[in-house]
Amino acid sequence: LEATLEVVDGAGVPIPFAEVHLYGSNGWTWSGAADAGGRATVAGLPPSALAGAISPTHGMRFDVPVEPGPPSRPTRIELRADASLHLALTTSEG
């Protein structure tokens, strides 16, 4: 079985070169990187696989059920970076 995974942001825009991971019932089975269009193709899918992705700008997610199918029907992994981090640096002088 083969599937195409597509990593996108909350607006559906592809996330290029995100880390992509695939997990089966026996644990981790595959990892790689999405291409410039946010897509990765995985062959030899185990049954009941879950996909995940990591992006330094969009966060991570690891709970997407994978559906085998042609590239025209990719499994979408939507990453949402809804949080922001604000830092304030101070010196010992205040």
C-alpha positions, 0 to 999 in steps of 0.5 A: 500500500502507498500513500501521499502525505501533505503537510499544511498550515491552518490555512491549507498552505503547504509547509515545505521540508517538514519532518514527516513520521509514520507509526504503525501498530508496532511503533515507528515505521518510516521518517523522511522530509516533505518536498518543496510542495509539502508532500511525501510519498510512503510505500509499504504502509502498515495497517492502521498507520498514523502520521505526524509532522514537525516544523520549526515554524508551525509546531508538531502533530502526531495523530493523523490516520493515514488513508492509502491512495493516489497522490491526487488524494493525499492524507493531510497533516495540518499543523497549527502554530496558534501560540506565541512566545514572548521573552523579555531579557533583563540584566542584573542591573534591572 
